[in-house]
């Protein structure tokens, strides 16, 4: 009720334990607090918060327009309600090395269990758009070193994302990944690899946990969890899937309203009031202090 019962430090330690088992950690993307609660209710071990989804939810394209304040606020809201470890997209760290250091500490205070930083230039763009550019390797390494030095909880998972595949191919991805690990990164996120062979090449070359992006409508193949597990991937994010499903359902619902003047024909596609009340734990709020919260749940 109100807040999750697991502390931020315990969530971070739990994420480390999950990775140590060598089992694939599946992270559905939460786009708000209540979807994080759904992810936990459905038995997943961790959740993810996408920068692209935060941008879209604010009515903005994913081209580096969101601020650290906006991302940290959403991360705090999501982390508050779930006992699951939350990994958040920290883009390029919102500036230069000193900004990266501040971003790490602000997001750590927000309660996240891990974050990923990328090596694109500022302002960045969605990893599945054309025309990406990455910074020089020494600048990217400086970002990772700044992040590693800024974290206060050693269990905060620092993931280095590289977008170098689009410019320099898999060889450049591997070179940068090794440099980022040497600089203090705990895991590597090779963005927009094009096929299973490229995942395999990175896996063979990198002795650190790998995170895969299973986004829809992107540059790479839509690999399922079994395929990724066989490739030796350690974590997989489904960053925008729930958001896309919700948006498509909203489009269908609005069309129904225009055509039928109401939602009677769409009731089967809706979450019921009872299911929502159960998810939000209305019963505990009702019993918390009956002299103040004196509403009665419908039977």
C-alpha positions in Angstrom: 0.0 0.0 0.0 1.3 3.5 -1.0 4.9 2.4 -1.5 6.7 -0.9 -2.3 8.0 -2.7 0.7 11.4 -3.5 -0.8 14.1 -0.9 -0.4 16.0 0.5 -3.4 19.3 -1.1 -2.2 17.6 -4.5 -1.9 16.2 -4.2 -5.4 19.7 -3.5 -6.7 21.1 -6.4 -4.9 18.3 -8.6 -6.2 19.1 -7.6 -9.8 22.7 -8.5 -9.3 21.6 -11.9 -8.0 19.3 -12.4 -11.0 22.2 -11.8 -13.3 24.5 -14.2 -11.4 22.1 -17.1 -12.1 22.8 -16.8 -15.8 19.1 -17.1 -16.5 17.6 -14.6 -19.0 16.1 -11.6 -17.2 13.0 -10.4 -19.1 12.1 -6.7 -18.6 8.8 -5.6 -19.9 8.6 -1.8 -20.4 6.4 0.1 -17.9 5.2 3.4 -19.2 3.6 4.5 -15.9 3.4 3.3 -12.3 0.3 1.1 -12.8 1.8 -0.8 -15.7 4.8 -1.6 -13.5 2.3 -3.0 -10.9 0.8 -5.1 -13.7 4.3 -6.4 -14.7 4.9 -7.4 -11.1 1.5 -9.0 -10.8 2.2 -11.2 -13.8 5.3 -12.6 -12.3 8.2 -10.9 -14.1 11.5 -10.4 -12.3 12.3 -6.8 -13.3 10.9 -3.8 -15.3 12.2 -1.3 -17.7 11.5 2.4 -18.3 12.2 3.6 -21.9 13.3 7.1 -22.8 11.4 6.8 -26.1 8.2 6.0 -24.3 8.6 8.9 -21.8 9.1 11.1 -24.8 6.1 9.8 -26.6 4.0 10.0 -23.5 4.9 13.7 -23.3 3.9 14.1 -27.0 7.5 14.5 -28.1 9.8 12.5 -30.6 12.7 10.6 -29.2 15.4 13.0 -30.2 16.9 14.1 -26.9 14.2 16.6 -25.9 13.4 15.1 -22.5 15.3 16.4 -19.4 16.9 14.6 -16.5 14.1 16.1 -14.3 11.4 14.6 -16.4 13.0 11.1 -16.6 13.9 11.1 -12.9 10.4 12.1 -11.9 8.8 9.2 -14.0 11.5 6.8 -12.7 10.7 7.7 -9.1 7.0 7.3 -9.7 7.5 3.8 -11.2 10.1 2.6 -8.7 7.8 3.7 -5.8 5.0 1.2 -6.5 6.9 -2.0 -7.4 9.1 -4.4 -5.6 10.8 -5.2 -8.9 14.2 -3.8 -9.9 13.8 -1.0 -12.4 16.3 -0.3 -15.2 15.9 3.1 -16.8 17.1 4.7 -20.1 19.4 7.6 -19.2 20.1 8.5 -22.9 23.5 10.2 -23.2 23.5 11.3 -19.5 21.9 14.6 -20.4 25.2 16.4 -21.2 28.9 16.1 -20.7 30.7 14.0 -18.0 29.7 16.2 -15.1 26.1 16.0 -16.2 26.4 12.2 -16.5 27.7 12.1 -12.9 24.7 14.1 -11.7 22.3 12.0 -13.7 23.6 8.8 -12.1 23.1 10.2 -8.6 19.7 11.7 -9.3 18.4 8.5 -10.8 20.0 6.5 -7.9 18.0 8.7 -5.5 14.9 8.0 -7.6 15.2 4.4 -6.7 16.3 2.7 -9.9 18.3 -0.5 -9.8 20.2 0.1 -13.1 20.5 2.5 -16.0 22.1 2.6 -19.4 24.1 5.4 -21.0 24.8 5.6 -24.7 27.6 6.9 -26.8 25.6 9.0 -29.3 26.3 12.7 -29.8 24.0 15.3 -28.1 21.2 15.6 -28.9 20.7 11.9 -29.4 18.0 10.2 -31.5 16.1 6.9 -31.4 18.4 4.0 -31.8 16.4 2.7 -34.8 16.4 5.9 -36.8 18.9 6.5 -39.6 21.5 9.2 -39.4 22.8 8.4 -35.9 26.3 9.6 -34.9 28.5 8.5 -32.0 31.0 10.5 -30.1 34.7 9.7 -30.2 35.7 6.7 -28.1 37.6 8.8 -25.5 34.5 10.9 -24.9 32.3 7.9 -24.5 34.8 6.3 -22.1 34.8 9.5 -20.1 31.1 9.3 -19.7 31.3 5.8 -18.3 34.1 6.7 -16.0 32.1 9.6 -14.7 29.1 7.4 -14.1 31.1 4.7 -12.4 32.7 7.3 -10.1 29.4 8.9 -9.3 27.4 5.9 -8.1 27.3 5.5 -4.3 25.6 2.1 -4.2 28.1 -0.4 -5.8 25.1 -2.6 -6.8 23.6 0.1 -9.1 23.9 -1.6 -12.4 25.7 0.5 -15.0 25.0 -0.6 -18.5 26.9 0.9 -21.5 24.9 1.2 -24.7 26.7 1.6 -28.0 25.0 2.6 -31.2 28.2 2.1 -33.2 26.7 -0.8 -35.3 25.1 1.7 -37.7 28.5 3.5 -38.4 31.3 1.0 -37.9 29.7 -2.4 -37.9 30.0 -5.2 -35.3 33.8 -4.8 -35.0 33.4 -1.2 -33.8 30.7 -2.4 -31.4 33.0 -5.0 -29.8 35.9 -2.5 -29.6 33.8 0.0 -27.8 32.2 -2.5 -25.6 35.6 -3.7 -24.3 36.6 -0.1 -23.7 33.4 0.6 -21.7 33.9 -2.5 -19.5 37.5 -1.4 -18.8 36.1 2.0 -17.9 33.7 0.5 -15.3 30.5 -0.6 -17.1 28.9 -3.7 -15.6 27.0 -4.7 -18.8 26.8 -3.9 -22.5 23.8 -3.0 -24.6 24.6 -3.3 -28.3 21.8 -1.4 -30.0 20.3 -2.2 -33.4 22.2 -5.4 -34.2 20.8 -6.8 -37.4 20.7 -10.6 -36.9 21.4 -13.5 -34.7 24.9 -13.9 -36.1 25.8 -10.4 -34.9 24.5 -11.1 -31.4 26.6 -14.3 -31.4 29.7 -12.4 -32.5 29.3 -9.9 -29.7 28.5 -12.6 -27.2 31.7 -14.5 -28.0 33.8 -11.4 -27.7 32.4 -9.8 -24.6 32.9 -11.3 -21.1 30.1 -9.3 -19.4 26.3 -9.4 -19.3 24.6 -8.5 -22.5 21.3 -6.6 -22.8 19.2 -7.0 -26.0 16.4 -4.7 -27.2 13.4 -6.7 -28.5 11.6 -3.7 -29.8 9.0 -4.0 -32.5 9.3 -2.3 -35.9 13.0 -1.7 -35.4 16.2 -2.4 -37.4 16.9 -5.8 -36.0 15.0 -9.1 -35.9 12.2 -9.7 -33.3 13.9 -12.5 -31.4 11.9 -14.2 -28.7 13.1 -15.1 -25.2 14.0 -18.6 -26.1 16.2 -17.5 -29.1 17.9 -14.8 -27.0 18.5 -17.3 -24.2 20.2 -19.7 -26.7 22.4 -16.8 -27.9 23.6 -16.2 -24.4 21.9 -12.9 -23.8 21.5 -12.0 -20.1 18.8 -9.4 -20.2 16.1 -8.4 -22.7 13.9 -5.3 -22.7 10.6 -5.0 -24.4 10.6 -1.2 -24.1 7.6 0.1 -25.9 5.4 -3.0 -26.3 2.8 -2.2 -23.6 2.7 1.4 -24.7 2.0 0.4 -28.3 -0.7 -2.0 -27.2 -2.3 0.6 -25.1 -2.2 3.2 -27.8 -3.6 0.9 -30.4 -6.4 -0.1 -28.0 -7.1 3.7 -27.5 -7.4 4.2 -31.2 -9.9 1.3 -31.5 -11.8 2.6 -28.6 -12.1 6.1 -30.0 -13.3 4.7 -33.3 -15.9 2.7 -31.4 -17.1 5.8 -29.6 -17.4 7.8 -32.9 -19.2 5.0 -34.6 -21.5 3.7 -31.8 -21.8 6.6 -29.5 -20.5 4.7 -26.5 -18.3 1.8 -25.4 -20.8 -0.9 -24.7 -19.4 -3.0 -27.6 -15.9 -2.6 -26.2 -16.4 -3.8 -22.7 -14.8 -7.2 -23.3 -11.5 -5.4 -24.3 -11.4 -3.4 -21.0 -9.9 -4.0 -17.7 -12.8 -4.4 -15.2 -13.3 -2.1 -12.3 -12.8 -5.1 -10.0 -9.5 -6.0 -11.6 -8.3 -2.5 -11.2 -9.3 -2.3 -7.6 -7.5 -5.5 -6.9 -4.3 -4.3 -8.6 -4.4 -1.0 -6.7 -5.1 -2.8 -3.4 -8.3 -0.8 -2.6 -9.2 -3.3 0.2 -6.2 -2.4 2.3 -6.9 1.3 1.9 -10.5 0.7 3.0 -9.3 -1.0 6.2 -6.4 1.4 6.9 -8.5 3.8 8.9 -12.2 3.4 8.5 -12.9 6.6 10.3 -11.2 8.5 7.4 -11.5 6.2 4.4 -15.2 5.2 4.9 -16.1 4.2 1.3 -17.4 0.7 0.6 -16.3 -1.5 -2.3 -19.1 -2.7 -4.5 -19.8 -6.4 -4.3 
